[in-house]
Amino acid sequence: MIEVNQTLIEFITASFEDGSARKISEKQTENPTIKRICFDSREVQDGDVYVVLPSVAGNERQYIDKALDQGCALLVTQKAFENTVAPMIVVNDVMDWAGQFLKKHHQNKTDALNVIGITGTNGKSSISFYLAQLLNELKQSDQTCACLLYTS
């Protein structure tokens, strides 16, 4: 979840000025303060925006109902859902919108990152630790992360 503290109109204006919204429902006439952005329906509290992430199992409606019961003020989704009491913004790709929102919210901090990827069958861990030592000697800050993904 991300702290926001903007009115609904301020949030919509700032978050969708790029034209990423396909449809904006007009369910609500008030202009409540949006407190937080939540990506997990279990974390939603009164006045929060709930970003409806796609579900492989198709459980989005169940998560929306939970978020609405907990006081959700706005839904951001890539699929329109009927019979919701909160206003809804429909975007083409909710994952893309969320990434752009997070990038903007964090003032494009990722643009300043230098990332080195090490690939191959053998020796990745060794190379990453040698590289970390080299960067340390050159007075460059480094963070070493080892991520493994196995697919069949």
MOCOR-V721368 format. One record per backbone hydrogen bond with DSSP energy under -1.0 kcal/mol. CO is the residue of the C=O (numbers start at 1). NH is the residue of the N-H. Records with the same first field share a line. If there is no record, write none. Layout:
CO=NH ; NH
This chain:
2=37
6=34
7=11
8=12
9=13
10=14
11=15
12=16
16=19
23=90
32=8
34=6
35=4
36=49
37=2
38=51
40=43
45=48
47=35
48=73 ; 74
49=38
50=76
51=53
55=58
59=63
60=64
61=65
62=66
63=67
64=68
65=69
66=70
67=72
68=71
71=47
74=50
75=89
76=52
77=91
87=75
88=25
89=77
90=22 ; 23
93=97
94=98
95=99
96=100
97=101
98=102
99=103
100=104
101=105
102=106
103=108
104=107
106=109
108=111
109=112
110=113
123=127
124=128
125=129
126=130
127=131
128=132
129=133
130=134
131=135
132=136
133=137
134=138
135=140
136=139
